[in-house]
Each structure stands twice: as C-alpha cells, then as structure tokens.
Amino acid sequence: MKPQLKYFYNPECPKCKELKPVIEELKQLFEITSINTYEEGVLVESLNIQWVPTFILEDKTGQHKFEGVKEITKFIQKVIS
C-alpha cells in the first residue's frame, strides 16, 4: 500500500499550478488526495494549514507536514532523486 499524501492547494495559486506535473509524477509513489482550500475551509482550519501549497504525508512513521514552496521542494527532491 502506498503512503498517503494530502495536497492542499488553491486554484489561483501560481506555485500550485506549477506543481501539477510534479503531482502527476508523485502519483507513482503516493496515494494523493488533492484538497482545494477554498472548498474545504473547515478541514484546512482543523489541520492548521497556513500556506499553499502544503503536503501532509501519512506513512508508517506518522504524519509529516510540508508547508510552502521551500519545504515542498526539499521533500520532492528527496523522494524523486
């Protein structure tokens, strides 16, 4: 079973748009759920999402949050390389 990756985005976010091809590539490694922050405000608030894009990875070691472009870029470089 693939690890779960929740991807928080909003449709107007330029960096979120840039991530689209990367998200497709990550689907080979993760079960991805894309969450539009405009449509899921209650969930966003309950998880204290401060930035978009944000990834929340759930694997056998627990839950890991990556907020903003710098953290997400480091995460992507780590898992793809």
N, C-alpha and C positions, 0 to 999 in steps of 0.2 A: 504494500500500500504506500502510495506517495505521501510525503508530508503535505500538510495543508498550508496554503499561502493566501491570506486575505489581502487584497489590493484595494486600498482606499484612494479614490480619485474624484475629481470633478471635471465635467466636460469642457470647462473653459480654461483649465489649467494647461499652459503651454508645455510644461515638463511632463505632465501626464500624457499628453498627445505624443510626445517624443518617445515615451516608454512603450507604446503599442507593439512595435516589432519585438522588443525585448520580452514583453509579457508572453507573446506567442512562443518564443524560444524557451522561456521558463516552464511552459506547459509540459515539456518533456520530462521535467524533474519534479514538478509540484502539481498538486490538485489546486487550481487557482479559482478563487471566488472574487469577482470584481464588484466593488461596492461603491456606488455613486453617493458621495457625501451629501449632495443636495436632496436625494430621495430618502436617505437613511439617517436623518438627523439624530434620532433617539439612540440608535446604535453607536453612531460617531461620538456622541456625548458620553455614553456609558463606558466607552473604551478610552475616553480622553484623547481622542485624535486631535492633534494641534495643527498638523501640516498635511498638505497633499503635495506629492504622493506620499503614502505611508504603506508599508508592508507589515503584516503580522504573520510570522511564521509559527506554526504549531507542529512540533515534532516530538519524538520520544524523550527529548531532554527538557521540554516545556514550551513556553510561549516567549517569542522574541520579537520586539518591536523595532522597526527601522523607519524613522521619520525624516522626511526631507531628502533632497537630491543627494547630498553628500553621503548620508548613511546608506541610502539605497544603492548608490553607485558602488560603494565598498562591498556591500552584500552581493551584488550582481557579479562583480569582478571575482569574488571569492568562489561563488558556486559555478560560474561558467568556465573559469580557467582551470 
